[in-house]
């Protein structure tokens, strides 16, 4: 247990040798390519598929990735919101030759609607993004032409973008050398592990390495680092996924009845789903930002999925942008024990009990 002043929930992963526990039942696809980033894998795949028509992207999605993809394909948007209703496939006007990027948003979407849509549109290439649940039932039983997952969202690795074809189609290969960003991220992970153990490591030291590493990794289409390629098959993926799922359900249950006028919990998903953390939807952007600051003041670092700049690159879907202004993700992943989950619930409850920000 780290010292009290070093307890934190969320933020970047640290290096965890204890999660190396290989299983004879590997969750990895039989054949795959391992890139430095999921964005880089997607960009290389888009280039392989060219020339073709448009790329259809969900309106609630990472705008940085969508902007990177726009360099190689004309982008159009279809509505997919984190509201429990899934993608609006009637809003998806793809024609043969187009490519559609599907996603299992927050690990809460259903496979069958996409399978039915693909059967009805055999001339359209679908690429599934499983970054929020890379080794769940849908990812492992996918019938799509291609699938991708950014691994460092859910696994304690410095980099990694997994690309595979459930139909056995040819895959692009990574291009160029390993990204130096992975080495910076690994150094930061090691220093953070020492910091959590009470060593005399300035927090600013590994935070600076993390930030430099992320900047260097951004969109890299190079191969994953040697460490990621070596460690990935050895990770206790099932154990990590089960712990994160258990914590997400535990926090959701602990918050039942605590939501007030400031925020509500987003729930839903098929039976057996492994939700990606816990999402809260606030009543306004000001309340969301105040809640982010309240959590950070207690060492709970909640990311936002995903900001949309209406004055810059955005989906054009006002409903998606409005939700992006008001949502945050509470990061109760595999690193949390029951005590941390209870503490997060108490901190959120204290905010809910306070007067709402103006």
C-alpha positions, 0 to 999 in steps of 0.5 A: 500500500503506498503512503497516504499522500501517494494514494491515487486512482486513475492516471497513467499505469505504473509497471506491475510485474505481478500481473504477469500470469500467462494462461494456456487459453490465450485471448490473442487472435491467431494472427495479428499485427502489433503496432505502437498505437491503435491510431497508427494501425487504423491509418495503415489499414485505411491506406491499404484499403484505398482507393475507395469511398468514404470513411464513416465514423461514429459521432461520439469518438476520439476526435484526434484519431478521426482527424488523423484518419481524415488525411487518408480518407474523406470522413462522414459521421453517423450518430452513436451516443453513450446513451444506451441506445447504441449506434443509429444504423438508420443514420449510417448511409454507407454504399459499396466501396465505403468503410465503416468504423464501428465501436464497442463504446465503453464496452456496452454495445451489442454485437448482433446489430452490427453482424446483421448490418454487415450481412445486409451490406456485403459491399461495405468494409467494417472495421471494429474498434474494441479498445474499451474491451479488447478481449471480450466476447464480441472481440473474440467472436467478431465476424468483421473484416477487420478489428483493432484495439488500442491496448494501453487503455486497459492494460499496463503497457507503454504502447500497443495497437492490436490489428487483426482480421476475423475473416483472415484478410491480409493485414498491413504491417507496421512501418518504420522503427519503434517509437521513442515514446514507448521507451519514455512511457516505460521509464515513467511507469518504472518511476511511478512504481517506485514513487507509489512504493514510497521512494524519493522520486519526484512526481514531476519527473515521471509525469514529464516523461509520461507527457513526452512519451504520449506526444512522441507516440501520437499516431505512431504506425511503427511496431510496438516496443519490444517490451509490449510485444514480449509481455502482452502474451504473458499478461493475466488478461482475464484477471485484469479484465475481471478485476476492472469489471468487478470494480465498475459494478461495485462503484455503480452499486455504491452510487445507487441512490447517491446521484443528485441534481448534479450528475447521473450514472450511465449504465446498460449493456448486454449480459456479461458486458465488461464496462469500461470504468464508470461514466457520469453525465453531469447537468452542465459543462460547468458542473462536469469541470467542477466535479473533475476538479473535486475528484483531482483534489482527492487524488482521483484523476478522471479522463474525459471521453472525448472533447469536441471543439466546435470551433475546430475539428468536431463531428458536427453532431450537436448531441454528441458534442453536448454529451462530450461537454458533460461526461467524465469517466471514473477510473476504477480499473484493476488497480483499485481494491474495495477500499479505493472503490469505497473512497471514490464513492464517498468523494462523489457522494460528498460532491453530490451533497454539496451545493451545485456550482453556478 
